[in-house]
């Protein structure tokens, strides 16, 4: 069983900051890659940021330099620090954990999502 629970979403003004957290039911982030996806109404779900157990990171161009993903395996959590938020960052943000098995099959686990709204 893998359970992911997001928190930290809310309403902020443009230029503000939020810190999202994703808590896992177990110490999976020591062996699973993790990421944050977002989906706005009428938009495709997109990868925002990802991190591997070895702390390699990847960011969407739209958030590079503003968002930072981090992992705390001890606390079984992944965070997304979001600075300089823009209205176009408004979306439901989903935590993701994934791994590939020995056969190359990918397994994905998702949180329930947390709403981030950037508006004045």
Number of C-alpha atoms within 10 A of each C-alpha: 5 13 15 22 18 23 19 15 18 14 15 18 14 17 14 14 18 19 16 22 23 27 20 21 13 15 16 19 24 17 14 19 22 30 27 26 19 22 19 16 9 6 9 9 15 14 17 24 23 24 22 20 16 12 14 11 16 16 19 14 10 11 17 12 12 14 20 20 24 20 23 14 16 9 12 17 22 26 22 22 15 20 17 15 22 18 15 12 21 20 21 18 26 26 29 24 26 18 17 12 9 7 6 8 9 10 11 14 14 19 20 14 22 21 19 22 20 21 16 9
